[in-house]
Amino acid sequence: MKEALARNAAACILLHNHPSGVAEPSHVDELITRRLKDALALADVRVLDHLIVAGEEVISFAEKNLL
């Protein structure tokens, strides 16, 4: 959030890795995404997507309708 505000961003994409090699979002991933999205909305910053990277696999929350 600090970075989005510092850059006066209108939107952002969240990204993190899963070193386990399993890219499927966990329940905690979904909760944190919702909390970040709500917090960023207070500053009028839209979350366009949240990507999870696990090895060669990338999961998009937007594609899975999880945003």
N, C-alpha and C positions, 0 to 999 in steps of 0.2 A: 504494500500500500504506500509506503514511504517513497518508493521509486516512482510509482505512478503519479503521485502528487508532485514530486520533485521535477518530473518531466512534463507536468501539466497534461497528462494523457487523457484522452477521451475514451480509450478502450485499452484492454490488455488481454494477453493470452497467458494463462498459468501453465507451468510445465514442471514436472518432477520425474525422477527416475525410480524404478523398482529394481534394486540390485538382485532381488530374488530371481529375476527372470520371468516373473508372472506379471503381465501388463494389466490384467483385469482389475478395475477399480474396486477397492475395498469399501466397506461401509464408512470407515473413518475418512477415506478420500472424498466420498460424497458429502459427508458432514462438513469437512473443512472447506470444500469448494463452495458449499452453500453459505457458510459463514463469511468467507472472503468476498463472495459475490454481494452479499448483503452489506458488508462494510464498505466496499468500493462504491456501491450504489449511493451511499450517503454523500460521496464526493462527486457524484455524476460520472463515474468511470464504469463503463460496461465491460463485462467479462465475455469475450468472444468465444473462448474455448479453454479447456483444461486438458493438456496432453500428458499421458503417462508413457514413459519410455522404459522398455525392458528388453535389453539386447537389441535385436533388429526390429522388434515389434513396437508399434506406437498405437495407443488407444486414444480416441478423441471423445470427450464428454459430449460435445456438440453432435457428433454423428450418432451417439447412442441416446440422444435426447435426455441427457442427465443434467443439463443446465437450466 
